[in-house]
Amino acid sequence: MAHLIEQMAFVGDTPWHRLGHHLPPKQPLEVWAQQAGMDWTIQETPVRYMASDSTENCGELQILESFSEQKVLYRSDTRAALSVVSSRYQIVQPRAVLEFYRDLTEIGGYEMETAGVLKGGRKVWALARTGKQAVLKGSDTVNGYLLLATSCDGTLATSVTPTTVRVVCNNTLAIALDSTSNVIRVPHSTSFDADAVKRQLGIAIGQWDEFMYRMKTLAGRKVKAHEARQYIERVLYGLSEPNQPADAPPMPPRAWAARKVLELYEGKGRGAELAAARGTTWGLLSAMTEFVDHERRARSREYRLDSAWFGQGAALKQRALEHALQLTA
């Protein structure tokens, strides 16, 4: 398959790639299901194998047997196999991902922004704007979102993540405080209870104001040149030089990644010239998240998106936030 993203839909401008169906705002979930390629179901069947049975009169016979401890998951529309999982594996259907947002969009003020299918149906997601918004110095705007994603191949628990998007360059950052994440994960060994997740999520969403207070603190903390270099080294490579004096010669970047992040921070990044980002810890964090979301080397844009939300890129952004908060302590 040429793209990890098989199909998707979006409103407005999509920040991660140029694939998918553009929709007008406030479309019903039924339209989202069709346009985002999520109008199919995950079917299951026991794992079967051919066993030989030799008899004196009939010779060798092939008998179809079942292996009850595992099952094959496949798509209802194409019958394409998706994975082999334990018989106890609890499926979350693509439509259930969208249905999670029904009351949130119809009475809660949320607006669907993007949804789609990854890896041929093995992973699905939907992202909705919560209506939360904050403006740092000048016009550096941050919007609140809610991301729900799941898989049917064991690579991702059903995960609900409060997320922020920096409007000027569409960087995403999970809302995380004090080295803990507000991601709610439901393993596939248990049934996904949307109502229970929403009750738990109420606590996480309530931390928006505290999260934005921290971000405003980052925007108010000026960064010296040697601190910026140390930060980049620590986030990318786990390295630091705490005794390096302020007037030390520039530390040569160890790799393309470090050079790229430094360039984004020093003015080449989108929004780097804004008052909230120029020469501040917020600017460092923004440069790092822009690097992960848009510049980090990957097999394709689709692989980069998968990593930035669910894989190594997400972990890297979490580490970037933790180190940025340490600079303000």
C-alpha positions, 0 to 999 in steps of 0.5 A: 500500500502506497500510503498508511492513510487509506482514507480520511476526511477533514474540515478546514485545512489538514495540517499533516498531509494532503490526502482525504475528503474536504467536508463543510463544517458540522456534518452529521456523523453518518457523513463522516463515516462515509467520507472518512472510510469508516463505514465498515465493520470488523468481522471475526472468525476462528483460526482454522488449519488443515490437518491430515488424517490417514486411514487404511481404506481412504488414504490421507484425508485433509480435515479442517480444524479450528484453533479456539484460542485465536481468531482472525479479524477481517474487514466486512467490505473487502474481506481483507485480513487485518490481524490474528488476535487472542479469542479474548480480544475486544473489538472497537468498531470504526463507527464506535470511534465516531459515535463516541463524539455524538453527544459531544458534538450535538450538545457539548459544543465540540466540532469534528475536525478530522477522522480516518483509517490507517494501515488498511483498517488496522488503526482508526482515529477521530479528532474533534475541537473542544472549543477551548482556546487560549492566546499567548503573547500577541497572536500565538493561539492554542486550541484544545482537541480530543483525539480518540484512536484504536487498533485491531492488531494489538499495537494500540489500546483504545486511547482518548487523548486531550490534545492541543494544536498550535494554530500558526503551524498546527503542532500537536501536543498532548496535555500533560502535567507533572510528568504524567499524561492525561491519556485514557487507555482501555486495553483490548482485554476489556470492553470499551465503555464510552460513558465511563471514559467520558466521566473519567475524561471530565477530570482531564479536560478540567486541567486545561486552565492549569495546562495553559497557565504552564504554557504561558509560564514557558512563554515568559521564560527567556532562554539563553543561547547555551540553554537552548543548545542544552535543551535540544541535546537533552530532548533528542539524545538525553545529553546535557552539559550543566556546567557549561558557562554562558560564554562557552563557544557554540556546541556543534550539533551532533546530527541533522535533527539537532541542527534542524530544531535549532534553525526552527527555534532561531527563526525558520520555524512557523511562528518563531517570530511571535512574541510568545516564541522568540527567545523563550522556552515556549519557542523551544518547545514549539520548535521541537514539536514542529520538528516532530510533526512536520520535519522529522525524517520518516518513510512518508508523511503518513508514517510521521503522523502515526509516530507523532500521535501514537509512537516515538514522535509522541514520546519525544514531544512528551519528553520535550514538554517535561524538559521545558517545564524543568527550565521554568522550575 
